[in-house]
Amino acid sequence: MRFLLLFGLLVSLVTPTFAADFTELTSGIEFVRIKGGVFDMGDTTHTGYEFERPLHQVNVKEFFMGTYEVTLAQYDKFASETNRPLPDDAGWGRDNRPVINVSWEDATAYAAWLSGKSGRRFRLPTEAEWEYAARAGSNTAYWWGNEVGRGNANCNGCGSRWDNPQTAPVGSFTANRFGLYDMHGNVSEWVADRRHDSYQGAPADGSAWVDGTSADRVQRGGSFRDFPKDIKASTRNWANPSRKQIDCGFRLVMEEK
């Protein structure tokens, strides 16, 4: 018994615990406050793709970010109230699985609906906010280091029991140092920015990069189907804003009042 108590104490000392800074009552979405700061955005390890370059410095203001990816259960409330079809869950369950098969247009509509319900403003994160939050103060490939290891995320080769076949319930892995779960893998996440094939001319203030001619919108974080190299903090992808994918969802940012 004494050994178990000591073991539990040691685990509590090395495993950080986080409490939500705000919970939105309509949806139950939890948010953590992300303090602002300056960081290097892009290919910090010099092992990435051309579209992760040039490495550039960005100054991000404080914001609140969803602790978890929005779940199917949380999205279903919106879909039912607005007479939208429920997104297909692929037979994996709806309660605490991340929402999938939703477009960028669906995600922004959800944010607008929740803003109207609560009186606060919710939106998709900017690409800079997303990467700043994913890095959580690190400049490595993943927030925990440069090697993917085993059991740190859900991807095709991450060593979890969900690898490649399906999503994992949100919060199945350790949170990063900012208290955010599943920033690497599980599902790719829509962000606000338009597609740009490099960071040449990207905003330095953390705002969304929405000018340009491409209709595509950016996705970040990689998914359960991606290899480890494609779930790094700097990895980018994009798709048409109307496209729905089995491995893409989203999380929200809440702005200060």
C-alpha positions as CSV (number, residue, x, y, z in Angstrom):
1,M,0.0,0.0,0.0
2,R,2.8,2.4,0.9
3,F,4.5,1.6,-2.4
4,L,1.3,2.4,-4.3
5,L,0.9,5.7,-2.5
6,L,4.5,6.7,-3.3
7,F,4.1,5.6,-6.9
8,G,0.9,7.7,-7.3
9,L,2.7,10.7,-5.8
10,L,5.6,10.3,-8.3
11,V,3.2,10.1,-11.2
12,S,1.4,13.2,-10.1
13,L,4.7,15.1,-9.9
14,V,5.8,14.2,-13.4
15,T,2.4,14.2,-15.2
16,P,1.0,17.8,-15.4
17,T,-2.7,18.2,-14.8
18,F,-4.7,21.1,-16.3
19,A,-8.0,22.7,-15.5
20,A,-10.1,24.5,-18.1
21,D,-10.0,28.3,-17.9
22,F,-13.5,28.6,-19.4
23,T,-16.3,26.2,-20.3
24,E,-18.9,27.2,-22.8
25,L,-22.2,26.0,-21.4
26,T,-24.2,25.4,-24.7
27,S,-21.6,23.0,-26.1
28,G,-19.6,22.0,-23.1
29,I,-16.4,22.9,-24.9
30,E,-13.5,23.6,-22.6
31,F,-10.9,26.2,-23.3
32,V,-7.5,27.0,-21.9
33,R,-5.9,30.4,-21.9
34,I,-2.9,30.6,-24.2
35,K,-0.5,33.4,-23.2
36,G,0.9,35.4,-26.1
37,G,4.5,35.3,-27.2
38,V,7.0,35.3,-30.0
39,F,8.0,32.1,-31.7
40,D,9.7,30.7,-34.8
41,M,7.1,29.4,-37.2
42,G,7.8,26.8,-39.8
43,D,10.5,24.2,-40.4
44,T,12.6,24.5,-37.3
45,T,14.2,21.1,-37.7
46,H,15.2,21.6,-41.4
47,T,13.6,18.3,-42.3
48,G,10.3,19.5,-43.6
49,Y,8.7,20.4,-46.9
50,E,9.4,23.5,-49.0
51,F,5.9,24.9,-48.1
52,E,7.0,25.0,-44.4
53,R,9.6,27.7,-45.3
54,P,11.0,30.2,-44.8
55,L,11.3,30.0,-41.1
56,H,10.0,33.3,-39.7
57,Q,9.3,34.9,-36.4
58,V,5.7,35.6,-35.4
59,N,4.3,37.6,-32.4
60,V,1.0,35.9,-31.2
61,K,-1.4,37.7,-28.9
62,E,-3.1,35.9,-26.0
63,F,-6.2,33.8,-26.9
64,F,-8.3,30.9,-25.6
65,M,-8.1,27.6,-27.5
66,G,-10.3,24.5,-27.2
67,T,-8.7,21.9,-25.0
68,Y,-9.9,19.1,-27.3
69,E,-11.0,18.8,-30.9
70,V,-14.7,19.5,-31.2
71,T,-16.5,16.2,-30.8
72,L,-19.3,14.7,-32.9
73,A,-21.6,15.0,-29.9
74,Q,-20.9,18.7,-29.6
75,Y,-21.3,19.2,-33.3
76,D,-24.6,17.2,-33.4
77,K,-26.4,19.8,-31.3
78,F,-25.6,22.4,-34.0
79,A,-26.5,20.1,-36.8
80,S,-29.9,19.2,-35.3
81,E,-30.8,22.8,-34.5
82,T,-29.9,24.1,-37.9
83,N,-31.4,21.1,-39.9
84,R,-28.1,19.9,-41.2
85,P,-27.4,16.3,-41.8
86,L,-25.4,14.6,-39.0
87,P,-21.8,13.9,-40.2
88,D,-21.0,10.2,-40.7
89,D,-19.1,8.8,-37.7
90,A,-17.7,5.8,-39.8
91,G,-19.1,3.5,-37.1
92,W,-16.6,4.6,-34.5
93,G,-19.0,6.3,-32.1
94,R,-20.2,9.8,-31.6
95,D,-19.9,10.7,-27.9
96,N,-16.2,11.7,-27.4
97,R,-14.8,11.1,-30.9
98,P,-13.6,14.1,-32.8
99,V,-16.0,15.4,-35.4
100,I,-15.1,14.2,-38.9
101,N,-16.6,14.6,-42.4
102,V,-17.1,18.3,-42.0
103,S,-16.0,21.0,-44.4
104,W,-14.3,24.3,-43.6
105,E,-17.6,25.9,-44.4
106,D,-19.3,23.6,-41.8
107,A,-16.7,24.5,-39.2
108,T,-17.0,28.2,-39.7
109,A,-20.8,27.9,-39.6
110,Y,-20.5,26.0,-36.3
111,A,-18.3,28.8,-34.8
112,A,-20.8,31.5,-35.9
113,W,-23.7,29.5,-34.4
114,L,-22.0,29.1,-31.1
115,S,-21.0,32.8,-31.0
116,G,-24.7,33.7,-31.4
117,K,-25.7,31.3,-28.6
118,S,-23.2,32.5,-26.1
119,G,-22.5,36.1,-26.8
120,R,-18.8,35.5,-27.1
121,R,-16.9,35.2,-30.3
122,F,-15.7,31.8,-31.4
123,R,-13.8,31.1,-34.6
124,L,-11.2,28.9,-36.2
125,P,-7.6,29.5,-35.1
126,T,-5.3,31.2,-37.4
127,E,-2.5,29.1,-38.8
128,A,0.0,30.9,-36.6
129,E,-2.1,30.5,-33.5
130,W,-2.5,26.8,-34.2
131,E,1.3,26.2,-34.6
132,Y,2.2,28.4,-31.6
133,A,-0.3,26.4,-29.5
134,A,0.9,23.0,-30.8
135,R,4.5,23.8,-30.1
136,A,3.7,24.9,-26.5
137,G,7.1,26.6,-26.2
138,S,9.1,24.0,-28.1
139,N,11.0,24.2,-31.3
140,T,11.2,20.5,-32.0
141,A,9.2,18.4,-34.5
142,Y,6.7,17.4,-31.9
143,W,6.0,19.2,-28.6
144,W,7.6,16.3,-26.8
145,G,10.8,16.1,-29.0
146,N,12.2,15.3,-32.4
147,E,11.3,11.6,-32.4
148,V,7.7,10.5,-32.6
149,G,8.3,7.7,-30.0
150,R,5.5,5.3,-29.2
151,G,2.1,6.0,-27.7
152,N,2.3,9.9,-27.9
153,A,-0.3,10.4,-30.6
154,N,-2.6,8.6,-33.1
155,C,-1.0,8.3,-36.6
156,N,0.1,5.7,-39.0
157,G,3.2,4.5,-37.1
158,C,2.7,6.3,-33.7
159,G,2.4,3.0,-31.8
160,S,-1.1,3.5,-30.5
161,R,-4.0,1.0,-30.7
162,W,-5.9,3.3,-33.0
163,D,-3.1,3.9,-35.5
164,N,-4.3,4.1,-39.1
165,P,-7.7,2.4,-38.7
166,Q,-9.6,5.1,-36.9
167,T,-9.8,8.1,-34.6
168,A,-9.2,7.9,-30.9
169,P,-11.5,9.4,-28.3
170,V,-10.3,13.0,-27.6
171,G,-7.9,13.3,-24.8
172,S,-6.5,9.8,-25.1
173,F,-2.9,11.0,-25.0
174,T,-0.9,13.3,-22.8
175,A,-1.6,17.0,-23.1
176,N,1.1,19.3,-24.2
177,R,2.6,22.0,-21.9
178,F,-0.2,24.4,-22.7
179,G,-2.8,21.8,-21.7
180,L,-4.0,21.0,-25.2
181,Y,-4.7,17.4,-26.4
182,D,-4.2,15.8,-29.8
183,M,-2.4,18.7,-31.5
184,H,-0.5,16.0,-33.4
185,G,-2.4,13.3,-35.2
186,N,-5.9,12.0,-34.6
187,V,-7.7,14.3,-37.1
188,S,-6.3,17.2,-39.2
189,E,-7.8,20.5,-38.1
190,W,-9.2,23.3,-40.3
191,V,-7.7,26.7,-39.7
192,A,-8.8,30.1,-41.0
193,D,-6.0,30.8,-43.5
194,R,-6.0,30.4,-47.3
195,R,-3.5,28.2,-49.0
196,H,-0.1,29.7,-49.7
197,D,2.7,27.5,-51.1
198,S,5.4,29.2,-48.9
199,Y,5.6,31.6,-46.0
200,Q,7.0,34.3,-48.1
201,G,5.0,37.4,-47.1
202,A,3.2,35.8,-44.3
203,P,1.8,38.0,-41.5
204,A,4.1,38.5,-38.5
205,D,1.4,39.4,-36.0
206,G,-0.4,36.0,-35.8
207,S,-3.4,37.1,-37.9
208,A,-5.0,34.9,-40.5
209,W,-3.5,35.0,-44.0
210,V,-6.6,35.4,-46.1
211,D,-5.5,37.3,-49.1
212,G,-4.5,35.5,-52.3
213,T,-6.2,33.7,-55.1
214,S,-6.4,30.1,-53.9
215,A,-9.8,28.9,-52.7
216,D,-8.2,26.2,-50.6
217,R,-8.1,26.5,-46.8
218,V,-5.3,25.1,-44.6
219,Q,-5.4,22.0,-42.4
220,R,-2.9,21.4,-39.6
221,G,-1.8,18.6,-37.3
222,G,-2.1,15.5,-39.5
223,S,-4.4,12.5,-38.7
224,F,-4.6,8.9,-37.8
225,R,-3.9,8.0,-41.4
226,D,-0.7,10.1,-41.8
227,F,2.9,9.0,-41.2
228,P,4.8,10.5,-38.4
229,K,6.6,13.0,-40.6
230,D,3.2,14.5,-41.6
231,I,1.9,15.1,-38.0
232,K,4.8,17.5,-37.0
233,A,4.0,20.9,-35.6
234,S,5.1,22.6,-38.8
235,T,3.4,20.2,-41.3
236,R,0.7,21.9,-43.5
237,N,-2.0,20.6,-45.8
238,W,-5.0,22.2,-47.5
239,A,-8.2,21.3,-49.2
240,N,-11.2,23.0,-50.9
241,P,-13.4,24.6,-48.2
242,S,-16.4,22.5,-49.2
243,R,-14.5,19.2,-49.0
244,K,-15.4,16.7,-46.2
245,Q,-12.9,14.1,-45.1
246,I,-13.0,11.1,-42.8
247,D,-9.7,12.3,-41.1
248,C,-10.4,16.1,-40.7
249,G,-12.2,18.0,-38.0
250,F,-11.5,21.2,-36.1
251,R,-11.1,23.0,-32.8
252,L,-12.1,26.5,-31.8
253,V,-10.5,29.7,-30.5
254,M,-12.5,32.0,-28.2
255,E,-11.6,35.6,-28.3
256,E,-11.4,37.8,-25.2
257,K,-14.5,39.9,-24.5
